[in-house]
């Protein structure tokens, strides 16, 4: 038998929501206070479920916020296109499944590991990443080396995946702030 406690008195107001905790060591006002009803659901478990379900076909997983919050999963092949619904705690998330991608994320990552080939075509390159929205391998060069963009087609042919070369400032790595004892 399942028992549930209920209140016989209806409240005119909902109880106040507790204030979110601030991680130790962050300055006051570090980030905007987001009301609980505007917080996005934790999609980590959903991404894990999508990886399990579609395994070797994943070409990308990302979040879109327009026209509403939803997750997009890109797949190789032409099966399973459509919309899925997942329950995430108290939230329901819509998942848009797009098919027809030419390469999986794993294939793009493997191409990114071919550093010798990349260096032969793009010696001034300093980094790269997989763009899961477009299915491109994105390689970066310093600002001022825009001429390197002209080698993207040849590099794409050598690696067997779509390549986009972008000129960007390298990210600056700074030491993490240290918590002090007062």
Backbone bond lengths (Angstrom), bond angles and torsions (degrees), N, CA, C in turn:
res aa  C-N    CA-C-N  psi(-1)  N-CA   C-N-CA  omega(-1)  CA-C   N-CA-C  phi
1 X - - - 1.439 - - 1.527 108.22 -
2 X 1.326 116.75 136.12 1.457 122.68 179.76 1.512 108.46 -103.47
3 X 1.314 116.42 125.82 1.458 121.28 178.84 1.512 108.69 -110.91
4 X 1.305 116.82 140.26 1.459 121.05 177.28 1.506 108.55 -133.36
5 X 1.301 116.48 137.34 1.460 120.54 178.10 1.516 108.83 -86.01
6 X 1.315 115.49 134.29 1.458 119.83 176.14 1.514 108.64 -130.67
7 X 1.283 116.93 155.45 1.453 122.44 179.15 1.514 108.59 -94.90
8 X 1.319 115.71 137.61 1.459 118.82 178.82 1.517 111.28 -89.61
9 X 1.315 117.75 -6.44 1.456 121.73 179.96 1.518 108.26 -111.72
10 X 1.312 116.84 122.93 1.460 120.99 178.95 1.516 109.03 -81.29
11 X 1.291 116.73 133.94 1.457 122.05 179.79 1.517 109.59 -92.33
12 X 1.323 116.42 139.54 1.459 120.95 179.33 1.518 111.31 -75.29
13 X 1.325 116.97 -26.66 1.462 120.93 -179.11 1.522 109.97 -125.82
14 X 1.319 114.96 146.45 1.463 119.42 175.13 1.523 107.99 -73.12
15 X 1.329 117.47 147.87 1.471 118.37 177.92 1.526 110.11 -62.87
16 X 1.335 117.38 149.01 1.471 119.04 -179.54 1.525 110.39 -64.64
17 X 1.325 114.59 145.18 1.467 120.16 177.73 1.513 109.18 -81.50
18 X 1.326 116.52 141.45 1.473 117.84 178.69 1.524 110.34 -66.88
19 X 1.328 115.35 150.41 1.460 121.06 176.69 1.529 109.19 -69.86
20 X 1.346 117.84 139.59 1.466 118.79 177.73 1.525 110.49 -66.96
21 X 1.304 115.81 145.30 1.465 121.23 178.96 1.524 109.79 -73.98
22 X 1.313 116.75 146.64 1.459 122.47 176.47 1.517 107.80 -103.43
23 X 1.330 118.47 128.63 1.467 119.80 178.22 1.525 111.31 -59.08
24 X 1.321 115.94 143.86 1.463 121.28 -179.70 1.520 110.83 -61.28
25 X 1.316 116.06 142.70 1.449 120.78 174.73 1.513 114.56 91.32
26 X 1.349 118.28 -5.17 1.465 119.56 178.79 1.520 109.14 -92.24
27 X 1.325 117.33 142.00 1.462 119.07 178.69 1.524 110.78 -68.60
28 X 1.347 115.52 156.05 1.464 119.84 176.23 1.520 109.26 -58.26
29 X 1.320 116.23 141.73 1.455 120.29 178.53 1.519 113.06 71.06
30 X 1.338 118.16 20.92 1.479 121.64 -176.79 1.522 111.52 -56.52
31 X 1.286 116.55 -46.22 1.464 120.42 -178.86 1.513 109.86 -133.94
32 X 1.309 116.71 163.52 1.457 118.87 -179.25 1.530 110.08 -68.79
33 X 1.314 115.24 141.42 1.463 119.53 175.24 1.526 107.43 -75.04
34 X 1.309 115.99 122.98 1.461 120.75 -178.53 1.512 107.79 -106.87
35 X 1.327 117.15 120.12 1.459 118.79 177.41 1.533 110.43 -59.28
36 X 1.322 116.77 145.57 1.464 121.77 -176.00 1.525 112.21 -55.19
37 X 1.332 117.92 -36.66 1.470 119.87 -177.97 1.534 112.38 -71.39
38 X 1.345 117.87 -12.90 1.460 121.43 178.18 1.528 112.66 -102.56
39 X 1.314 117.86 -3.00 1.465 120.68 -178.93 1.523 109.36 -72.62
40 X 1.316 115.46 142.12 1.458 120.39 177.81 1.520 109.24 -82.61
41 X 1.319 116.61 149.83 1.468 118.85 -179.94 1.524 111.48 -68.06
42 X 1.321 115.58 154.66 1.464 122.17 174.87 1.525 107.41 -71.31
43 X 1.316 117.23 112.66 1.470 120.80 -176.09 1.518 113.16 -95.39
44 X 1.328 117.86 2.62 1.464 120.42 178.54 1.526 112.88 -55.63
45 X 1.350 118.14 -51.16 1.470 119.09 178.08 1.529 112.73 -62.45
46 X 1.329 116.96 -33.32 1.462 120.10 178.11 1.528 110.19 -66.90
47 X 1.334 117.73 -45.10 1.467 120.61 177.90 1.521 110.52 -59.39
48 X 1.341 116.78 -40.93 1.466 120.08 178.33 1.528 110.61 -63.01
49 X 1.337 117.19 -41.27 1.473 120.77 179.08 1.529 110.74 -65.32
50 X 1.334 117.03 -39.81 1.466 120.39 178.77 1.529 110.40 -66.22
51 X 1.333 117.04 -40.81 1.471 120.32 176.99 1.524 110.30 -60.98
52 X 1.317 116.70 -41.72 1.469 120.68 179.94 1.531 110.76 -65.96
53 X 1.316 116.16 -43.18 1.469 120.53 -176.02 1.521 112.55 -69.52
54 X 1.345 116.99 -42.34 1.468 120.07 -172.34 1.524 113.30 -105.87
55 X 1.296 117.93 -3.64 1.467 126.95 174.92 1.528 115.91 31.54
56 X 1.323 116.85 -100.59 1.474 122.38 -170.54 1.527 114.15 -83.75
57 X 1.318 118.41 10.28 1.472 120.41 -177.14 1.521 112.99 -110.76
58 X 1.311 118.98 -0.12 1.468 121.05 -173.14 1.518 111.36 -73.41
59 X 1.324 114.37 121.97 1.456 121.56 176.84 1.528 110.88 -106.28
60 X 1.318 116.77 -8.79 1.454 120.40 178.07 1.513 111.43 167.07
61 X 1.323 115.54 147.17 1.463 122.80 172.16 1.519 106.10 -136.02
62 X 1.330 115.97 128.37 1.460 119.20 179.44 1.519 110.16 -155.06
63 X 1.324 115.47 167.30 1.462 122.63 -178.11 1.523 109.44 -101.93
64 X 1.320 115.74 137.75 1.469 122.80 170.10 1.528 107.18 -116.60
65 X 1.297 117.09 146.13 1.459 121.45 -179.93 1.521 112.98 -115.30
66 X 1.302 117.40 -5.52 1.469 121.71 179.53 1.514 109.14 -120.76
67 X 1.275 122.70 135.76 1.463 126.30 -1.22 1.522 113.03 -76.45
68 X 1.345 117.98 -11.17 1.453 122.77 175.88 1.526 108.03 -149.33
69 X 1.302 116.73 170.16 1.455 120.66 178.41 1.526 108.80 -68.43
70 X 1.333 116.32 125.88 1.461 121.00 173.99 1.528 109.45 -159.06
71 X 1.309 115.32 162.84 1.452 122.11 179.44 1.524 107.68 -105.23
72 X 1.323 116.00 139.95 1.463 121.58 177.25 1.525 107.31 -113.99
73 X 1.319 116.19 133.04 1.462 120.64 173.09 1.524 106.78 -121.86
74 X 1.325 115.77 126.47 1.463 122.27 177.66 1.521 107.89 -100.01
75 X 1.342 116.68 135.50 1.459 122.16 -177.76 1.521 111.10 -127.90
76 X 1.331 115.84 151.43 1.458 120.25 168.58 1.522 107.53 -78.24
77 X 1.322 116.64 161.34 1.460 120.47 -179.78 1.517 111.69 82.86
78 X 1.337 115.39 -174.40 1.465 119.06 -176.85 1.523 112.91 -123.60
79 X 1.336 118.43 10.18 1.462 121.73 178.81 1.528 110.56 -91.94
80 X 1.316 115.57 153.82 1.470 124.62 169.11 1.527 115.50 77.04
81 X 1.328 119.47 15.95 1.461 120.13 177.60 1.527 108.99 -66.07
82 X 1.319 116.24 150.42 1.463 120.36 176.40 1.508 111.92 139.66
83 X 1.332 114.85 -157.81 1.455 122.07 -177.83 1.520 109.27 -120.26
84 X 1.312 116.07 134.84 1.458 123.19 176.76 1.521 107.99 -117.73
85 X 1.321 116.66 156.75 1.467 121.86 174.77 1.519 108.54 -122.98
86 X 1.325 115.51 132.35 1.462 121.35 177.56 1.517 108.90 -124.93
87 X 1.314 115.99 144.51 1.456 122.24 175.16 1.527 107.96 -93.45
88 X 1.329 116.90 123.97 1.469 122.63 178.39 1.522 107.96 -119.77
89 X 1.310 116.83 90.45 1.463 119.73 -175.78 1.505 108.60 64.00
90 X 1.323 116.35 -121.58 1.463 120.64 178.68 1.523 112.00 -87.57
91 X 1.312 117.54 -7.43 1.466 122.11 -176.38 1.525 110.90 -101.51
92 X 1.325 114.41 149.00 1.459 120.65 170.67 1.521 107.06 -107.03
93 X 1.318 116.39 136.74 1.461 120.73 -179.95 1.522 109.30 -118.48
94 X 1.309 114.25 135.82 1.460 120.60 175.22 1.520 107.66 -89.55
95 X 1.334 116.29 136.49 1.457 122.00 177.48 1.523 107.60 -120.50
96 X 1.307 115.65 119.64 1.464 121.88 176.94 1.531 107.79 -93.73
97 X 1.321 116.82 121.38 1.462 121.42 -178.41 1.526 108.26 -103.21
98 X 1.338 115.65 117.59 1.459 122.57 178.61 1.525 108.28 -108.54
99 X 1.299 117.06 134.55 1.469 120.48 -179.21 1.527 110.03 -114.33
100 X 1.328 114.88 173.73 1.458 120.40 176.28 1.516 114.94 95.70
101 X 1.330 118.02 6.20 1.469 119.80 177.44 1.529 109.18 -65.11
102 X 1.316 116.55 146.01 1.469 121.03 -176.78 1.521 113.61 -85.33
103 X 1.345 117.16 -26.41 1.464 120.37 -175.25 1.524 109.74 -138.82
104 X 1.323 115.99 146.27 1.461 120.30 174.86 1.528 109.38 -82.26
105 X 1.326 114.79 164.44 1.463 120.16 175.34 1.525 109.58 -59.72
106 X 1.328 117.28 -39.57 1.467 120.54 179.93 1.529 111.44 -62.00
107 X 1.328 117.75 -39.44 1.465 120.45 177.85 1.525 110.86 -65.83
108 X 1.330 117.28 -39.70 1.459 120.95 178.52 1.530 110.96 -67.06
109 X 1.326 116.77 -40.59 1.472 120.01 177.42 1.528 110.80 -64.18
110 X 1.328 116.59 -39.04 1.471 119.80 178.46 1.528 110.02 -63.35
111 X 1.332 117.39 -38.34 1.465 120.42 177.36 1.523 110.56 -65.42
112 X 1.325 117.50 -37.08 1.462 121.37 178.63 1.528 111.19 -64.99
113 X 1.311 117.71 -27.24 1.471 122.07 178.63 1.531 112.61 -76.95
114 X 1.312 117.95 -10.63 1.477 121.12 179.19 1.532 109.29 -81.86
115 X 1.299 114.73 63.28 1.468 122.43 -172.51 1.528 113.34 -61.85
116 X 1.314 118.25 -35.58 1.469 119.78 -179.78 1.522 110.89 -64.93
117 X 1.326 117.11 -43.12 1.468 120.47 177.92 1.524 110.43 -64.27
118 X 1.323 116.21 -44.10 1.468 120.20 179.59 1.526 110.17 -61.54
119 X 1.323 117.26 -45.55 1.473 121.01 -178.88 1.522 111.99 -63.81
120 X 1.343 117.59 -32.04 1.464 120.09 179.04 1.532 110.83 -65.88
121 X 1.322 117.49 -38.84 1.464 121.39 -179.58 1.525 112.55 -88.52
122 X 1.334 116.44 -26.70 1.457 120.62 -171.33 1.534 109.82 -138.12
123 X 1.349 117.17 66.86 1.464 118.95 -175.90 1.524 113.27 -63.16
124 X 1.324 117.62 -23.55 1.464 120.21 -179.73 1.524 112.79 -87.71
125 X 1.325 117.27 2.70 1.458 121.02 179.15 1.517 111.44 -70.35
126 X 1.330 116.28 146.92 1.461 119.19 179.82 1.520 113.50 -126.51
127 X 1.309 119.30 -5.43 1.465 119.42 -178.73 1.507 111.10 -174.20
128 X 1.310 114.41 -177.25 1.448 119.34 178.56 1.510 111.67 -177.74
129 X 1.325 115.30 168.85 1.457 121.19 179.39 1.517 108.73 -159.87
130 X 1.325 115.67 168.13 1.455 122.34 176.59 1.527 107.41 -97.17
131 X 1.319 117.16 125.37 1.461 121.94 175.72 1.527 107.01 -91.19
132 X 1.333 116.80 102.52 1.461 120.88 -175.67 1.525 112.92 -72.46
133 X 1.322 118.08 -16.46 1.471 120.68 176.72 1.520 111.63 -75.61
134 X 1.340 116.23 -40.04 1.468 119.48 -174.03 1.523 113.36 -103.84
135 X 1.330 117.39 -18.95 1.455 120.38 -175.76 1.515 112.90 80.41
136 X 1.331 117.26 21.38 1.464 122.17 179.26 1.520 110.78 -99.88
137 X 1.321 115.65 149.73 1.455 122.61 164.84 1.525 104.77 -89.87
138 X 1.318 117.57 118.32 1.458 121.70 -176.59 1.523 108.30 -103.59
139 X 1.326 115.97 122.96 1.467 122.06 178.92 1.522 108.28 -113.21
140 X 1.326 116.20 139.48 1.455 120.86 -173.50 1.519 112.12 -110.81
141 X 1.318 114.17 142.56 1.470 123.01 173.69 1.523 107.39 -128.93
142 X 1.331 116.21 158.77 1.465 120.39 177.74 1.521 110.87 -64.38
143 X 1.319 114.79 151.56 1.457 120.91 172.85 1.528 107.11 -58.97
144 X 1.313 116.91 135.79 1.460 121.95 -175.51 1.521 111.13 105.94
145 X 1.329 117.27 -14.45 1.465 121.85 178.10 1.534 111.41 -107.70
146 X 1.322 116.45 33.97 1.455 120.84 -177.62 1.528 112.90 -58.93
147 X 1.344 117.91 -24.95 1.468 121.15 178.79 1.523 111.28 -60.33
148 X 1.340 117.09 -24.41 1.467 121.13 179.43 1.523 111.86 -64.13
149 X 1.325 117.09 -21.53 1.469 120.34 179.12 1.524 111.25 -60.13
150 X 1.325 116.84 -27.22 1.463 121.79 -179.62 1.523 113.15 -68.03
151 X 1.324 117.37 -12.68 1.475 120.67 179.60 1.524 113.01 -94.49
152 X 1.316 118.00 2.69 1.467 121.24 -175.94 1.528 111.98 -61.94
153 X 1.326 118.17 -42.04 1.468 120.74 -177.84 1.529 111.30 -63.67
154 X 1.329 117.36 -45.22 1.462 120.61 179.51 1.529 110.68 -65.37
155 X 1.312 116.95 -39.24 1.456 120.84 178.56 1.524 110.63 -67.35
156 X 1.314 116.73 -38.78 1.461 121.35 176.51 1.520 111.25 -60.50
157 X 1.310 115.73 -43.00 1.472 120.18 178.60 1.534 110.80 -64.83
158 X 1.329 117.22 -41.17 1.462 120.64 -179.30 1.531 111.92 -67.52
159 X 1.336 117.28 -36.05 1.466 121.15 -177.50 1.530 112.66 -89.43
160 X 1.334 116.31 -21.31 1.466 119.82 -179.70 1.511 114.69 79.50
161 X 1.332 117.43 16.88 1.466 122.38 177.82 1.529 108.68 -138.95
162 X 1.330 117.89 158.19 1.473 119.43 176.96 1.530 110.87 -64.94
163 X 1.328 115.77 134.47 1.464 121.66 -179.07 1.520 108.87 -124.47
164 X 1.321 115.35 136.69 1.460 122.18 173.12 1.519 106.69 -124.67
165 X 1.328 117.64 130.13 1.470 122.17 178.16 1.524 107.24 -106.42
166 X 1.339 115.33 128.04 1.465 120.54 -179.75 1.523 109.43 -125.53
167 X 1.331 115.88 145.15 1.461 121.85 176.01 1.525 107.96 -96.86
168 X 1.333 115.45 118.85 1.462 121.67 -178.71 1.512 109.71 -142.84
169 X 1.322 115.64 156.01 1.458 119.84 172.05 1.514 108.08 -72.92
170 X 1.321 117.72 137.88 1.469 118.81 175.87 1.527 110.68 -62.79
171 X 1.302 116.35 145.05 1.463 121.16 176.83 1.517 108.98 -67.05
172 X 1.293 115.99 144.34 1.463 120.99 177.58 1.518 108.15 -96.17
173 X 1.302 116.76 125.01 1.452 120.92 177.08 1.517 107.26 -93.15
174 X 1.319 113.74 123.68 1.464 119.09 179.36 1.516 108.77 -117.65
175 X 1.325 116.78 153.33 1.463 118.42 178.13 1.520 110.50 -64.55
176 X 1.315 116.01 147.77 1.455 121.46 178.04 1.527 109.32 -67.66
177 X 1.338 117.24 145.61 1.457 118.22 177.44 1.525 109.75 -63.70
178 X 1.314 116.29 142.52 1.454 121.69 -178.40 1.532 108.80 -101.93
179 X 1.322 115.04 134.23 1.455 119.58 176.38 1.520 108.33 -76.21
180 X 1.319 115.79 135.09 1.466 119.49 -179.45 1.516 109.88 -108.17
181 X 1.304 115.33 150.45 1.458 121.90 176.52 1.512 107.23 -89.27
182 X 1.294 117.42 126.41 1.480 120.76 177.53 1.484 111.50 -90.59
